[in-house]
Amino acid sequence: MSRYTGPKNRIARRFGVNIFATKRNPMLHKPNPPGMHGAKRKKKSDFGLQLEEKQKLRAVYGMIRQKQLIRLYKAAAARPGNTAMQMIQALECRLDVVVYRLRLASTIFMAQQLVAHGHIRVNGKKVDRRSFNVKPGMEISLSKKALEMITVKASLEDSSREVPEYLTLDSKKGSGKLEILPESDQIPLPLQINVPLVCEFLAHTC
């Protein structure tokens, strides 16, 4: 599966937030948006607003591909209930996202790498698919090799990032569990995202 390797700092500056939680905050060095002198943008159309919200959502979840977003949207729209809520829940239940939220990785990209390299166990079995759907009650743990990694140890010891209340973590064992599906106000997004607008954009894309 392809992994995003493009410019992360430029995306962070565009949205004015250290969106990828990197140690060197790009906003401290260059606080303005990219472009000539951080030029002001013109007022966006409805389509432009939808597109921007979609791009923010992609970034927050590790530059997830649009094909994956469309697939998640279609699945959410096919079920009864609030489509936007079900879509954001599906994103939060991706294995790479759960690994990141549990503080087993310091960034979403580190979480993606741990999963892809086979360092993550789900109920004791190796899973190397980042998009794997974690269900309530499933236990997520690190391999023995990953537990010895300096970067993993540092992430587990980083108390500045709280584990959301819908997850439980045993930092000594390097394992955790998704207890329940999250509510929208429990999800620790680094910036505000209008998910219904994203759904509107994807509905026209499908």
C-alpha positions, 0 to 999 in steps of 0.5 A: 500500500502506498504511503504519503511521502510529500511535504508535510510542513507545507500542509501544516502551514496551509491549515495553520496547525501542527496537524501531524504532531511533529516534534519540530513545529513548522508553525514556529519557523514559518507561521504564514500560509505557503505562497508569496508572503502568505497572500490572502485567499479569495472567498471560496465557493461552496465547492471550494469549502467542501474541497478544503474540508475534505483535504483537512480530513485527509491530512488529519488521518495521515493523508488517506487516499480519496479512494479510501474516503469514498469507500468509507463514505459509501459504506456509511451512507448505506447504513441507517443513521447519521452518515457523517458520524458513521464515517468519522467513527469508521476513520477512528476505527482504522488500525493505524489511527487506533495505534496512534490514539493509543500512543503506541506511535508518536505520529500517524505516519509512525503508526502507519509504518508500524502496521505496515512492517508487521509490528502490530498485533490484533487479539494476538495475531499480526495484522499489517493492513492499515485500513483494518477495521478495529471493533470494540473489544479488540486488543491492540498490542506491539510486537516484542521487537517494537517494544524495544524501539526507542521511538516507541518507548518515547511515545508511550512515555509522552504524557502530553498526549492523552489517550481518548476515553473510548480507548484504554491503554496499558503502557507497561505492556504496550497494549490497549483496547477499543472499548466503544465507538467514539462520539464526535466530541470525544475525538481529539482532532487537531483542527475543526472539520466539517464532516457533513461538508466532506460527505457532500463533496464525496457524494458528488464525486461518487 
